[in-house]
Amino acid sequence: MASGCTGNVGNAGDAGNAGNAGGPGTENPSTTQPLACDDGQVHPGRAPLRRLTRFEYNRTVRDLLGDTTEPALSLPSEDVGNGFGNDADTLSVSSLLAEQLGTVAEGVARRATDTPEALARLAPCASDVRAENEEACARTIVERLAPLAYRRPLAAGEADELLALYSVGRTDATFAVGIATVIEALLQSPDFLYRVEWGTPDPERPDLRRPTGDEMATRLSYLLWGTMPDEQLRRAAQAGELSTKEGVRAHAERMLEDPRSRTTIRFFFDNLLPISSLADLERNAETFPTFSRAVGALMREETQRLLEHEIFEGEGTWPAILTAPYTFMNGPLAEFYGVSGVTGDEFRKVELDTTQRLGILTQGGMMAGTTHSNTTNPVVRGSFVLQKLMCVTIPLPTGDILEKVKPPDPYSGKTARERFSQHSEDPTCAGCHQFMDPVGFAFENYDAVGLYRTTENDVVIDPSGTVPGELGDVSGPIELAQKLAESEDVQRCFSKRWAEYAYGLTLRAEDACTGQAIRDAFKASGYNVKQLLIDLTQTDAFLYLAPGQE
């Protein structure tokens, strides 16, 4: 909304970096001046210091200490930033967060040491600690655990410092309390909470710095698995296998085939798409008697199953995902959709009626997730497509204009097109809504819970719409999905979203060469998603440190 109007963009897209006040801008502006990225030079871009996110913290303490309680969920949510909660520029530490990190660390440490069995998992010697072997066992635990927590070998004296801390905790207490004190300290150390990178000179270009082997292992593991490096990756780091582009690629390919990569891909799409809260979605039971939170959870799984199948077993391209003629359902979800022949709780592949649905955007969860009430809102749906999928920024209203923002009266028209017609008539609103609303109108065949319909309040729905730019007019959701799949803007935007997630930042002007490298590689691969993840490890931004970062 440029200047304020009825309706609400909500959280469908990225509100920052807006264009001018008169309408939407673009995150991929065209330029008549070619970027000097093919000059034979290395263009690392930025690599700001990154703190572990809640997602990464939970997975790291699981792999480090076997803690599966997801303790970081009690921490404050990250600022949205780049849309994935891992934007280094927004991951500041407030006094509240620092206090809560201490509380979380205390709980993790207690669970890691509260039983003999838990202690034995830290080191076999801890199962039978006696006075004569206690200090040696504490050292064994420190020398095993600390390098894993810091994701690097210990420097001289660090183990002794931690053992001194153990002694303090052990005073007038037990062996377990002393070890818990060490674990608390490890989990609150900057070397654990942050991904610190000092780098090492490039042997062929001393003026450049590369991540060390351990730092590269950490880059790979958090990109592809969202957690600390495994033993094989740590050995590769020590053996120098991660010092070359080819070595990095080989391990990225190995890691992408590991099931752990699928959890990371799920996390990415949970944040890119409006599906993460479907299990908490509520609708009026009288209006939508067949919908429930359980159905919402199944819708989320439907989307993730399609993505996983297409990426790992199907054609694997973003256009193919946008136009897939099939989906995944189990019995309860099929019953909700009115699809016959599907029974049981197991999800299975189901062919779609492609006159009604095509690809991921027309799934029920996508439509329900872009609806914030019991009536559809073309503003939110259109905003999602433009901002999240096309990287068009929509400036939010501010000041006095913001107070005027409200959804239209649900009785002001029989169809959404009628209710939201004010946007095109009011010049205050038209600056942005002339772009958002026509995209959203194309989804009006889906109601507030994502069920297909042809009428609203006994009036035949007109699902025609318009996409800004070259895509132009569409007759409805099927043609919209097809045109989006064919759009280079959509493909460029998808690669940009992955780059921002992978590198933990919002791409800026100084990252232009990084963005171009990813766009070019994605296009060269035929827009293959798995190949995109490999290519993210082959850029200057991933293989080098920015000048001055040491």
N, C-alpha and C positions, 0 to 999 in steps of 0.2 A: 504494500500500500504506500503510495508515494506521499499522500498528504492526509490520509485518514479517510475512512469510509466504513460502511457496514461490512460485516464478514470479519474473518480473522485468519491471518496467515498461520497463526499458532506456531508450533515447533516443527512444521513440515520441512523447513530448509534452514540454510545458514543465513542469518540476517546480517552479518557483518560485511565489511567491504562493499557497501552498497554503491550503486551507481549514483547518478545525481538525483536530486529531489524530484525530478519530473518523471521518473520511471525506472525500470530495472536496469541494472548494469550486467556485465559479464565478467566471469572469472577467467575467461580465455579471450581477451581482447585481440582483435586482429591488428596487425601492424604492417606498415609498408616498408619498415626497416628490418631486414633480416637479422636475426640474432647471430652474433659471432661465436657460435658454439662449435662450428666445424673447422676451427683454426688450428687443430693439432695440439691444443693446450688442454690441460686438465682443469675441469670446472667443478670443484667439489660442492659448491653451494654451502648452505649453513648446516651445522650439526650441533644444535644447542644441547646443553646438559639435560638429560632426561631422568625423571624420577619414575619409579615403578608405579603403575596404575593399580587400582584395586584388583582388576582382572589379573595383572601380572604378579602382584603380591600373593594372591591366593594360590596361583599355580606354582609359584616359586617355593613357598613354604610347604606346599604339598610334596614337591620333589626333593626339597632339602631335608624335611623333618617328618614327612608322612602325615602332615596335618591336613585333613580333608574337610575341616569345619568352615572353610571360606571366611576366615576371620576379618578380612578387609572389608567385607560388606557392611561392617559397623562404622567404617570411616565415612567422612563426608564425600558426597559425589564430586567427581572432578568437574571443573568448568568444561563446557561443551567444546570450546575452542574450535579445532578442526572438524568437529563432529564425532570424534571417536574417544574423547576424553584423555588422549595421550599427547596433546599439544604441549610441547615443552615450555613454550612461552607463557602458558597459563597455569602451569603446575607449581604455583607458589605454595609455601608451607606457612599456614597461619599458626598462631599459638594453640588454637583448639586442635588443629590437625596434629601438631607435635605432641600434645598431651595424649591424644587418642592413639597415636602410633605407639606410644609407650605402653598404654593399656593393652593394646592388641599384642605387642611383643611379650608382655608379661603373661598373657593367657596362652600364647603359643609355647613359650618356654615351660610353663607349668605342665601343659599336656605332654610335652616331649620328655618330661622327667618324672611324671607322677607315679609311675609303676616300675617295678623291676623289668618288665617286658619292654616298656618304652625306653628305659635307659639302655637296655641291651641292643636296641636298634641303633643307638648312637655309636656303640662299639661293643664287641663281645665281652671285653674286660669289665664293662660296667655291670654285668649280671652277677659278678662275684667280687665286689670291692672289699679289700681288707686294708688295714693300715699300711702294710708294707708295699702295696701296689697302687694305692689310691692316687698319689701324685702322678705316677707314670700313666695311669689310665686317663686322668684328666688331660694330660698332655696329648695322649693319643686322640682323644675326642676333639681337642682344640685343633690339632694339626690336620685332622680329617675334615672337620666341619668348617673352619674359618675360610680355607681356600675356596670351598664350594659357595659359601655365602658371599664372599668378595668377588667371586668369578675370576680369580687370578691367583698365582702363587703368593704366599706370604712374604713380605719383606723381612729383612733381618730385624729381630727384636719384637716383631708383632706377636708371635706366639707367646713370648715371655710376658708381654703386657697383658694378654688375655689370661694367662695363668695367674698373674698377680691379682687380677680381678676375681678369678675363681677362688683364690685364697681368702679374699675379703668376704665373698659370699659364703664361704665354707665356715668362717669363724662363728663359733657358737651355733652352728647349724649342721646340716647333713651334706654328704657328697652330692646328693641330688640338687640341693639348694645352690651349692656352688656352681654346678654345671648350668642350672637354670639362669643364674646370674650372667654367665658368659653368653648364653643364647640370647637373653634380653639385650645385652650390649651389641651382639652381632646384628640383630634385627633392627637396631636403631642407629647403626653406623651409616654414615654417608656412603661407604663402599658397598653396602647392601642396598640401601634405598635409592641410590643413584647409579646410573650407568656411566661411571667415570672413564674418560678416554684421554690418555696422554699421548698415545701414538709413538711411532718410531720412524726415523728417516727412511724414505724409499731408496733402496740400494741403487736404482738406476737414475733417480732424480732426487738428489739430496736436498733440494729446495722444497720438496714435498714431503708430507708425512702420511703414513698409512696407520690404520689401527694395528696394534700389536696382535699377535695370534689369539690371545685370550679375549681381547676387545672385539676382534672379528667374530670369534665364536659366540660372544654375547650378542652382537648385532644379528647374527643369523638366528640364534635360538629365540630371541624375543620377537623377531619379525615373523618367523614361521611357526613357532610353537608357543609364544607368549610366556616363556619360562626360561630358567637357567640352562646352560649347555649340558648335554649328557656326557657320559664318559667317553664315547667315541669322538665327540666334537672336541672335548678337552685334549684328548691324545693327539688329535689332528693339529690343534693349535700348538702344542709343544713340539710336534714334529715338523713344523713349518709348512704344513699343507695348506694353510689359509693365507699364505703370503702372496699368492698369485690369483689372478682373475679366474683362471681355469680351476684351481683348487677350490675356490669359494663356490663356483658353479657346481662342481661335482658334489659337494656336501649339501648345497641347497636342493639339488635334485633328489638326493637320498632322503633328506628331511621332509620334502614335500610328499614323498610316498609313505611316510610314517603317519599312522592314524592321528597323532597329536596335531598335525597341521589342520585337520578338519575342524577341530575346536576353534582354532584361530580364525579360520574362514567363517565359521558360524558367528563368531563375535563381530567380525567386520560387517557382515550383512545384518546382524541384529541392530547395528548402529546406523548403517546406511539406509535401511528400509524401516518402515513404520510398523514393525512386528514385535518388538521386544516386550511390549506391555499388553499384548492381546489376551494373555491369561487373566488380566485384571480388568478387562473391558466390561462395562456394564451397559445394558440397554433396557428400555422399558419392556417388562415381561408381557404386558398386554399387546403391545405392538409387535414384538418379536418373540413369540412364545417358544420357538425352537432354539433360540440362541442362549448360550450360557458361557460362563468363564471357561468351562471345560472345552467347549467348542472353540473358543478363542485360542486356547493352548494347542489344540489340534491344527488350527489354521497356521499358527506359527511353525509347527512341525512340517506341515505341507510345504510351505515355502522353503524351509531349510532342506527338506528331502529333495525337492526339485533341484535346488542349487548344487547340492552335493553330488547328485546323480549326474547332472549335466557336466559339471566341472571335472569329475573324476572318471566317469564312465561314458559320457556322451560326447557330442561334438566339442563341447568345452568352451565355446565362445560366448561373449556377452550378447551378441545378436541372437544366438540360438536360445539363450535363456529368455530373452525378451519375446521370443516367438515360439516357444516350445508348444507343440500341439498336444501335450499330455501333462498330467500332474500326478501327485501321489495322495491317496486317501486310504483311510481305514473304514470299517463299517459305520461307526458313529458319525464320522465326518461326511461320508457318502450319503447317509440318511439325511443329514442337515441340508446338503446340496440337492437332494432329490435324485441322486444317481443310484440306479439299481445294479444288482449283481456284485456288490462289494460287501463282504461280511468279515467279522472278526476284528481284533484290535491291531493286527499287523498292517502297516502301510504297504500299499502295492501301487504299481504304475497303472494309471487309468487314462485312456484316450479322452480328449475333450471334444465337445461339440464346438467346433471352431467358428461357428456362426455366433456363438455367445461368449466364448473365452479363448484367449490365445496368449500364452506366455505368462510370465510372473506378475506383470502389472495388473492383470485381470483376475488374479486369485482373490478369493473372499477376504483373506487376511489383509491384503494390501488395501482393499477398499474399506474394510472396517477400520483399519489402523489410521486411515486418513479422514476419518469421520469422528468428530468429537462430541456428538450429541445423537439424538434419535432421528435427526434429519440430515440428509447429505449436504455437504458444503463444497461446492466447486472451487472455492478459493483455496481451501486447504489442499485439495487434490491437485489442482493446477500448480500451486506453489511447490508441492513436493516434486512434481515432474521437472519444473523449471529449475529449481534450486539444487536439488539432490542429484538429478540425472543429467541436467544440461549445464550445470554450473552457472546459471543466471542468478545474480543476486537481486533480492527484492528489499528495498529500504523499508524499514518499519516506521510507522507514524510515531511522532514524538510531540511533547508539549500539549497545547490545547487540542490539537487534532486527535491525539491519542484518546482523549476523553469521549470523542464522538464514535469511536470504534465499537460496534456491537453487531451481532448477527441480525439479519432481517427477521421480522415477525413471521413465524412459521405459517401464519394464516394470511399473509399478504399476497400469496399466489398459490395456485394449485401445484405448480412444478417449481423445481429449483431455478430453472431458467427464468421463470416469471419473478420469483422472489428476489433474485439477484440482479434483475435488470437495471436496478437503480445505479449499479456501478458504471454502466456504459452511458447513463444519462447524466450523471453528476460529474462535471469536469474535475472536481477535486479528487474523485476516485479513479477516473478513467485512466490516469497516467500509468498505473500499474495493473489495474484490473482488466484493461483491454488485452493484456497478455495472459494473466492467470486464469481468469474465468473461462475463456473459450477452451482452454485445455481441460479444465475440470468438467465442463459440460459434456465432454466426450465420454466421461465415465458414469453418466447419469443412469445408464442401464443397470447399475448396481446400487442396491439400497444401503442403508446404514450398517447392515451386518454382512454386506458383500453378496447377497443373493441377487440373482439375475431377475430383471423385471422389464416389462415393455410399457407399463403405464404407472403413473403416480396420481393418486386421487382420481382415478378413472379417466385421466387425460393421457393420451399417447405421448410418450417421451420422445423428444427430438434430441438424439445423442450427437448431432454434428458439432464439430468444434474446429478450432484453428490453433496451430502451433506457430509461435513467432519465427520469423526468418524464412528459410528456404522450404521448410516442410509444408507450410501452408495449411489448407483446409483438409479436414478428415471427416469421414461419414459417421464415425463412431469409434468405439474402443478397439476393435480389431484393426482397422486401418491405422489408428494412432499407434498401436504397438508395432505394427509393421514399419511405419515411417520412422519411429524412434530407433528401431533396430538398424535401419539403413543410414542413420544420421552420423556423420563424422563428429559432430559436436557432442553427441551422446557418448561415443567411444572415447573421445579425448577427455571428457569429464570423468568417465569411469576410471581411466588410467590416472587422472589427477587425484581422485579420491583414494586410490590405493597407494599412490606415492605419499600422500599426506599421512595416511595411517602408518605406512612402513617406516617413514623417516621421523614420525612424531612431531610434525610441525604443520603450519599453514604455508603453502608455497607463496613466496613473495617475488618481487621483481628480481632480486639477487639470486633467486633459485630458477631463473628462466631456463637455463641450459639443462637443469635437472628435469624440469617438466617436459622440455622438448625431447630429451633422450628417451623418456618413458613413453611419450606419445608415439614417437617413431618406432620404437621397438614393439609396442602393442599393435600398431598397424601392420608392421612387417610379419607378425605372427598370425595374422588373420583374426585379431582380437581374441586370442586364446587366453583364458584366465590363468590357468596353471603356468603357462609360459610367461605371463606378465609377472607372476611372483618370482620366477627365476630371473627375469630381466631386471627386477628391482634390486637384485644383488650384484648386478654387473655395471652399474652406473658409477661415474666418478663420485657421486654423493655417497655411495655406499662403500666404495673401495678406498677413499681418501678422507683425510681430515681437512677442514677448511683452514686456510692460511691464518696463522696466529692462534689456532686452537691447540695449545700444548701446555 
